[in-house]
Amino acid sequence: MEISEATQLAPATDADRRRTVTPCGHTLFVPAVLGTWAYFGKLRADHLRTLENVDRVRMYLRTMCFEWLMLGFVLLGLWLRKVPFRAVLGERWRSARAFAVDLGLGVLFLFLSILMAAFFSHGHARADQTVRFLLPSAPEEKALWVLLCLTAGICEEAIYRGYLQRQFSGWSRSATAGIVLQALVFGASHAYQGFLKTIPITLLGVLLGILTQWRKTVRPGMMTHFLQDMLALFVRR
């Protein structure tokens, strides 16, 4: 039976928020691995900032492999419990209008994220020293950057907003707590960019969490995430 658009966008009930999709141990393993990756990523980033030449191709490929593996682990947990993947990805688009609405919301939230980033950077467009080493310069780096942005948009939204937010909301019996907790994990996992950078990243996680809770799908958030990361191609180094 086809699910109507109205049904897709209906607010979650209390029973929905209490429903988790994988065991507690599976869920706790995800932020534990993300935290470990973030810790060693911070050490790597501190070292890379001291180098004249950074192997960004290797760095991008390593990051993409890690994120797809993490998403695979999340989806494996769902598969073992016979839970459909849409539980963390949301219902697929069933009309052009649904796609257009999510795209419009994705662009709107992109502008909000740009304004927030400008506020925290005092409006400076030039990349600062804490993240400059990440940005692509050579043509092959820029090509891989597009794939990296696509990977981050899909994997991170599915993991943080689709999976962890749902699990935390179920444990706490609170959608608000779920949004805040996943945003804190999201911000902490980006500590390699520097402590001050984690503040706007955490707030962005809150905004994307609200968007996901409202739309009952991570797809507009994926669009926002992808487009925002793509802006780095136009940032002055």
N, C-alpha and C positions, 0 to 999 in steps of 0.2 A: 504494500500500500504506500503510495507516495505521500511524503510529509509536506504539508502546505507551508508556505513561507511564514504565515502567521504563527503556526505551531513552532517553527524553528526559532522565532524571536520571542516566544513566550517566556516570562520570567521564570527562573528556576524556583521550584518549591523547596520548603525546608527539607523534605525527604531527599530531593536531588542533591542538595548541598551536603547532606550527611553521607552520601554514597561515595565510597572510594572504589578505585578500580584495580588496585594491586595491594599485596600485603605490606604491612608496615616496614618490614626489613628491606623490601625492594625499594620502597620510597626513600628510606633513610640512606640507602647506599648511593642514590643519585647525588644529593648535595654533598655527601662525603667525598665522592670522586671529583665533583666539580670544585670543592674546596681544595683538595689536594692539587688538582690541575692549576688552580688559581695561585696557590702558594709557589709552586715551582715555576709558573708563568711569570710571577713577580720577580723571582730570582733571575730568570732568563732575560726579562725585560731590562732589569738593572744592568746586566752585563752587555746587552745589545746596545744600550744607549752610549756605552763607552767606545764602541767600534766605529771605525771610519766607514766600512762597507758591511752592510747587513744582508744576509742571504734571505731575502723576503720570500722567494719562491718556496724554499724549504719550510719557512715559517707558516706560510699560507696553507701549504699542503698538509702539514702536521695538524694545523688547527681544524681544517675541513675533515680530515680523517677522524679526529677525536669527536667532533660534534655529531657526525653521522653514526659513529659507534654508540654514543650516548643515546641518540634517538632510537637506534636499533634496540638497545637494551630496554628502553621504556616500552617500545612496541612489543618486544618479546614478552614482557610482563603482562601486557594486555592479552596477547595471543594465548599465553598459558592459562589465563583465566577465562578465555573465550569471550573477552570483551572486545567489541568492535573498535577499530582505530578511531572512528569518529568521536569516541568518548573524549579524546584529547585534541582532535583536529577539528571537530565541529562538523555539522552537516555540509555536504557538498552543495554548490550553487545549483539551484533547480530552475533558474530563470536568468535572463540577461539583466533584469532589473535588480535582482539580488546581488549579482556581481557588481553592477554599477554603484549600488549603495555602499557596498563594502570598499570599493575602490575610492569612492568619494570620501568615506570616513577615514580611510588610510591616508589620503592626501591631507585631509584636515588635521589629523593627528600629527602628520609630518610637520606641518607649519607650527603646531603647538610645540613640538620637540625642538624645532629650530629656534623659536623664540626663547625657550627655556635655556638652550645651550648658549645663545647670545647673551642672556642675562648673566649666566655663571662665568662667561668668558669676557664680560664687559664689552661685548660687541666686536671683539677682534676676530677677523676671519682667518688670520694666519695661525697655522697649527703651532702649538707650543712644544717645548722640548720633551714633554712627558710622552707625547704620542707621535712625534714626528718620525721616529724610526719605523713606525708601523706602515706609513703611507707609501703607496706604490709610486715608482718613477719611470722605470723602464717599461716598454710596451708589453713584454711578457708578464710583468708584475701587474700591470693594469688589467690585462685579460684575466689573470687568476683572481684579481680583486673582485671582479664581477661575480665569479663563481663563489668566492668566499662570502660576498654579501648575500647571494642567494641562499647559500648554506646556512648562514647565521639567521636570515629571516625565517627560513623554514624550521630549522632544528631548534633554535633558541626559543622561538615562540611556542612551539609544540612542547618543549621540555618545561619551560618556566610557567608560561600562562596556561597551556593546555593541560599539563600533567601535575606539576607541583602545586599550582594554584588550586586545582580541584582537590588534590589530596589534603592540603593544609586546610582548605575550607571544610572538608569532611571531618577531619580530626577535631577542629575547633568549633564546629557547628556555626561558623560565621564566614560569610563571603568576604567581609571586610578584612578579617584576620588572614584569610587565604591570600588576598591581594597584597597585603603588607608583607607577609612572610616571604612570598615568592620574590617580591621586589627587593627585599633585603638580601636574599641569596643571589639574585641577579646582579645587584650592585657589588656584592663581595666578590663574585666570580670575575669581575672586571678590575680587580685591585691592581693588576699589572699596569694599568694606565695611570696609576697614582691615586693617593687617597682622595684628594679633592675632586678628581674626576668621578669617583664612585657616587658622589652626592647627586649630580644631575642624572646619572645612569639609574640610580635607585628610584628617583622621581619619575623617570621615563618608564621604569618597570611598573610603577603604580598606575600611570596613565594607560599603559597598554593592558594592565590587568583589569582596569575599569572598562576599557573598550571590549575586552574579551567577555567579561561578565555580562555586559549589556547585550552584545550581539550573539552570545552563546557559540562563538567560533573564534579561532585564532587567525582566521584568514585576513581580515583587515589589518590586524597587527603585523602579520607577515609582510604585507605590502609596505606599511610604515617603516618597519625595521629594515627591509631591503633598500627602500628609497633613501632613508637617512644615511645608511652606511655608504651608499653610492655617492653621496655628496662629497665624500673624501677625495674623489677623483678631481674635484674642482677647488679643493682647498689649496691655498698657496703654501708651499713648503718653506 
